[in-house]
Amino acid sequence: MLELLDLPSNFDEMDLHKSLVNHLKDFLMELGAGFSFICSEYKLQVGNHDYFIDLLFYNRNM
């Protein structure tokens, strides 16, 4: 199922994460103007607590 990600035979979670994010970025670029991938693991601090957004996207209506 994961052949499209071109992962090595012994991959770890970080390899999987990086490959998925790269493929998502490529997909969003094909959608055209207005779609943006900001980052993965975006740190959001609320008070004294740190939270992480897995994938942060932005969509701007043109």
Secondary structure, 3 states (H helix, E strand, C coil): CCHHHCCCCCCCHHHHHHHHHHHHHHHHHHHCCCEEEEEEEEEEEECCEEEEEEEEEEECCC
